[in-house]
Amino acid sequence: MTSDKHLGFIDQLRGVAILLVALGHIFGYAESRYPAPFELLYTTPEPGEIAGFLFTSIFCNGFTGVMLFFVISGFCIRWSHLHAESFSFKNFYLRRIFRIYPAYLVWLVIFAAITSATAWDIGIHALLLHNLSTRSFGSINPPFWSIALEWQIYLIYPVILWVSKRLRPGIVLCLTAMIGIVSGVFGTLTVQNAFRSEFLTVIAQLPTWLLFPWMLGFYQAEKLHSGKTVKPKGWWLPATAGIAILIEACPKIHVLRVVPWSLVACQWLQFCCARPERSASRWFKPLAFIGLISYSIYLGHDMVAHFYSTLEKHLAIPSSSFQGGLLATLVCLPLFVLIGWLSYQLIEKPGIRMGGLLQRGWLQRGSLDSSAPTRP
């Protein structure tokens, strides 16, 4: 199995990740999120509120979905690198650009038109640098922030390879986990109000914030390729998830949650790597389809969710309740899939195909140049 370049469960994991993100945004726009039990110190939460909090923390947690996306990204980048017949950074960046940029650019234009964005805002988004300014981090289309971080991790991939060859995986993971926690501390309102420095806010939004989950996927690919895949014990995943939910329940220590949720995502990936035959089940095919178009769903879904929240207010649709969140899910989720499929077919696939053609053209030209006689 380790020699197989394509792993079927990856699309299924992407499907899980995008559903977590989409459901989190749907329940957020429907104002159906429940407060953390330890958020209100002088009140006793009702059993229904605790149950709602647990449900949304497990099944509607966009943060968990993002951690899973970054674990998958680190895994796929390293996996494809290890299985490449020949590797060059020119081809690597060419594939990455045509994989993410055409669809991203089209959706950037759409959202910029809807929000009447300024030229400066559009420009910094087009350069994928919008996470480096508090003015543009969540503007135009809030989910775009993670695309910038993802691209910037690609830019430092040569450094990641250099470091990974010189330090043990445990040391790298500990360092990136600490950096992620420190970045989270810089991003808290307490620190920002105390120092009133945009520089600290920018530090909290650098790609190093989510380098820990990316490196977890990176090393998991190396283990799978070498045949040393870790088979997770049955209690690891629920135990780690329990710790993550306890941290979710206490907002004052949310800066720590990048570590447990990343470990949950990595253990999920490990489970799939250890039992790849389960990915062939027909029950998972719809999930794999959603995962296939997950990038396009991620780019465009916020438009539907925002439109529903506006419609909800004008038509007095019930909200701020679990039932309101379910109603929003029934309305929005099919539209997410439809928009994602159209975007995938009309924008994403042609962009990937164009990148493949350019890459093959460059390779052929390079082989012709190398075989041509040199001048004396």
Secondary structure, DSSP 8 states (H G I E B T S, - for coil): -TT-S--THHHHHHHHHHHHHHHHHHHHHTT-----TTTSTTS---HHHHHHHHHHHHHS-HHHHHHHHHHHHHHHHHHHHHT-SS--HHHHHHHHHHHHHHHHHHHHHHHHHHHT--HHHHHHHHTT-GGG-TTTSSSSSGGGHHHHHHHHHHHTHHHHHHHHTTS-HHHHHHHHHHHHHHHHHHTSHHHHHHH--HHHHHHHTSGGGGHHHHHHHHHHHHHHHHT------TTHHHHHHHHHHHHHH-GGGGGGTHHHHHHHHHHHHHHHHH-GGGGG-GGGHHHHHHHHTHHHHHHHHHHHHHHHHHHHHHHT---SSHHHHHHHHHHHHHHHHHHHHHHIIIIIHHHHHHHHHHHHHHHHHHHHHHHS----
